[in-house]
Amino acid sequence: MPNLLRTFIAVKPDAAPLLRQTISNLKNALCNEQLKWIEPHNLHLTLKFLGDTRPAQIDVINKELEQIARAFSPFCFQLKGVGVFKSNGKPRVLFAKIEDGEMLHQLADEMNIRLEKLGFEVDSRPFKPHLTLARIKFIKERNHFYRAVEAYQNTPLQNSKINEITFYQSILNPSGPKYISLKKFLLTKTASTSKAAL
């Protein structure tokens, strides 16, 4: 069997100065806690995680993504506030929250429809667009942790304009994942007929 690739599809907002400063502030405030911070150049918003992908499937996936990209125009959303995802009552992921994310939902829905036909499962959990800032390994002082996060729970972080979607390969390393862009797809639907009027 050929080697499988671990793949996903995402959009990549550039980290503006305010977002970078907020991350830096949180790093300092939580320096005694065990968090694995995402490097700014690796920040991305996952639309669809495909997981194990055969090399022979890449071209077919690319064709579907080309069709999707032609159906959408560039669009904007806002990163505002910081939140926490929990698992079994324990904080697991620190993330930036999304406002005006309707187009992200539409993109994710379209990908689910098209890629399910290729044999990729639809995630049973509702799509919750977010930008992961750190993965949480262990928190010693929960009260301090939540106070630090709550200080930024409604902070406007940046406005982001998305012009393309990217098909990524993820390579897991002990030092952290490495993301390789397999192909980028420009959103090219004209503004007059777009699903997203800017």
N, C-alpha and C positions, 0 to 999 in steps of 0.2 A: 504494500500500500504506500502511495506517495506520502511524503511528509505533509502534515496538515498545518495550515496557517491559522493563527488566532486573529480574527479580524473584527472590525467594528466600523461604523459610519458616524461621522461627527461634524459639527461646525466648530470653528476655532476663532473666538473673539480675541483680538489683541488685548493684552493686559495694559490698561491705561494707568497713568501715574497714581490716581487715587486708589485703584484696586491694589496695585503693588504696595502702596503705603499701608493700606489696611491689613494686607497679609503680613507685612513686616511688623506692624503693631501687635497683631495677634501672636506671631511667633515669639516676640519678646514677652508678652503677657503670659504665654503658656510654655515658656522655655523649660520648665521643670516637669512637664507632662510628656507622655510618649505619643507623639504624633509623627506621621510620615507625610511631610509637606510635598505638594506637587510643585515642581519647578515651573516658573512662569512660562517658559517656552513650551511646556507640555500641557498647559491648561486647555481643556476642550470640553465641549458639551455633547455627550453621546446621544445620538438619535436612535441608533439600532446596534445592539451587540449581536454579532453573528456567531462568534465562537469558532469552533473547528470548521475550517473551510478547505476544501480540496483545491489544489492549484487549477484543476480543470474547470472549476466553477467561477474563477475570477472574471473571465471575459463575459460570461453570461450576467454576472452581477453588475459589471461595468455598463452593459447595455441597458439594464433596468435603471441604473442611476442616471444615465444620460437622459432617459425619457423623463424621469422625475425632475431633473434639473431644468429641463425645457418647460416644465409646467409651472415653475415658480419664478418670481422676480426677487431681486435683492430686498431684504426687509430689515427692520430694526426691532430690538428689544432692549429692555433695561435690566441691568444687574442692580438689585437694591436689597441690602440687608444680608445678614449671615444667619444660617440655621444649622441644625444638627439632625441627622438621621440616626435613629436608634435601632438596635436589634436586641431582643430579649431584655429591654429596659436599659441597655448600656449604650452610651454614645459611640457611634462607629464611623460616621462621616461628617466632616465639617464642610459646608458648601455655601456658595453665594446663591441667593434666591433670584428668580426670574420674574419680571413683570412684563406685561404685553407679549406673552409667549404663545399666542394663538397660532402663529405661523410655524413654530417649532412643533406644535401638536399636529398640524396638518401634514408637515413633512414626515413625521414619525408614523402617522397613520398610513400615508401613501406607501412608505417603505414596508410596513407590515403587510399590506395587501399584496404588493408585488413580490416581495421576497418569500412570503409564505408559499407562493406557487412554485418556488425553487426548492422547497423543502426545509426552509428555516422557520423555526417555531416563533409564534407570536408570544411575547412576554405576557404572562398571566397577570402581572402587576400593572396598575395604571401608569402611564407615562408621566413622570414628574420631572420636567426640565430643570436642570440645576448645573452649576459649575463646581465640581469638586475641588476644594482647596487643600484638604488634608484627609488622610485616613487615620483613624484614632486607634491606637493599640491599647493604651491603658491610661486611665485618669486617676490620679492619686487624690486630688482635692476637687471634688465635683462642684462644690459651692463656688470655689474660685473660678473653675472652668466656665460654669454657666454665667457667672457675672461678667466675665471677659467677653463671652459671645453676645450676651444681651446688650452690651454697650454698642454693638454694631447691628442690632437686629433690624433697624429701619434705615440704615445709612445708605444713601444713593452712592453707588460705586462706579458706574459708568453706563453710558449709552453705547450699544454695540450695533454695527451694521454688518449684516452677513451677505456676502456676495457669492459664496460657493459652499459646497459640501465636499468632504474629503473621505475617501475610503482608506482606512488605515490597517496596517498589520501591527500587532502588539507582540513584542518579544519580551518575555519575562526574564529578568536578571536579578541576582541577589541584591544589587545596588538599586534596583527599581526598574519598572518597565521602560522599554525603548519603543517609541512609536515611529513607524515608517509609513510615509504617505505613498500609497500604491497608485492613486490617481485622484485628481481634483476635478470637480464638475461645476462650472459656472452656472449660476441661476440666470436664465436668459429670457424668460417670458417678458414681453413688453409691458410697460407700465399701464397702458390703456386697457389691457385685458387681464391684468395681473390679479391673483388672489390676494395680493397684499399691496394696497395703495399706500405709498409713502406720504 
